[in-house]
Amino acid sequence: MTRLVGHLDLDYFYAQVEELENPSLRNLPVLVCVYSGRTGNSGVVSTANYRARELGVRSGIPIAFAKKRLAGTEAAFIRMDREKYAGYSERVMEILRENVDVMEQTGIDEAFFDITKRAGGSFEAGTEMASLIKSQVLQRERLTCSVGIAPTKISAKLASDFKKPDGLTVVGPSELANFMEPMPVEKLYGIGDKTAKALQGAGVVTIGDLARKDIPQLDDLFGQKMAVYLHNSASGEDDEPVQERGKATQISRIITLKRNSRNQDEIMTQLAPALDDVHKRVAEKGLFFRSISVIGILSDLSIRTRTKTLEAPTSDSSTLNRATSELLGALVGELGDLRRVGIKVADFEESKEQSSLSEFLR
């Protein structure tokens, strides 16, 4: 079965979050910066929105240089708030995790995923799944992302970068060579400036040029291990699997209610499948949770959360359902009508002989 590998990249992530929280920024150059603290202008630009890029300002340049380049322009220079961005990232990655076979997060704003089983090896089905992921990220977090689907991790990343922002590019096996061949060699995953310059010095400008180089020729420049990687990557030969990294820190599901509601019983009925899914995933991973949170999203898309910390970790479904009902009751009592509702479990432990009295009795 042909692999379907995807790559999701949140568009100009930090700056997009700032635009989301302050819509008046959307037509301005927005730069999210890391300030060193030595002077008011010392530090670097971490992320620039597309308006700033059109004016010649990109990530990685000094703040002082960016201010000179944007002199006379109404631009927003914003201090990085990584904790805020991490919250958005966690929720987006959870949406992705809900819709794929395996997910491998590689940064706060990007992740690889595998949907081979869910799509049955069909790129047509894979396209529909990718569209659904994009629409859920937009609906639930109001963020755009670019997604690429291809047979390998390297080609999937090239595809996600092909149309930005808010792009979706699907490259099947028969299209792969023609898709990759004309691209600049530095587009390949893992090739930095130094390697790109060395390749260009050897007459290798495009990925197609690299694919036509023999491994012994590359070996003389980079050594055997790197030579094999470069040749195989350029030739679309990449069998590296998508694999989960590290341990889960939370498991959550968010649903959109059929209608705005403050009726606790009605909401719990609609939330039941999500609760079952969360419990199933906890059990599959052999985890025990200590905290349970209910997330309420109002009609204006503001978010409120209520959390309960248990005396002992558990994986018991009745404890999960009971705590969810209690927290939901408190939430609707305070806020009124909800548009969307979610459940999250966290503070995991991996093994425990007996996680609760109710489990023992069962």
ABEGO torsion letter per residue (X at the ends): XBBBBBBBBBBGAAAAAAAAABAAAAABBBBBBBBAGABAABEBBABBBAAAAAAGBBBGBBAAAAAAAABGBBBBBBBBBAAAAAAAAAAAAAAAAAABABBBBABAABBBBBAAAAAGGBAAAAAAAAAAAAAAAAAAAGBBBBBBBBABAAAAAAAAAABOBGBBBBBBAAAAAAAAAABBAAABBGBBAAAAAAAAAAGBABAAAAAABBAAAAAAAAEAAAAAAAAAAAAGBBABBBBBBEBBABBBBBBBBABBBABAAAAAAAAAAAAAAAAAAAAAAGBBBABBBBBBBBAAGBBBBBBBBBABBBABAAAAAAAAAAAAAAAAAAAEBBABBBBBBBGBBABBABABAAAAAX
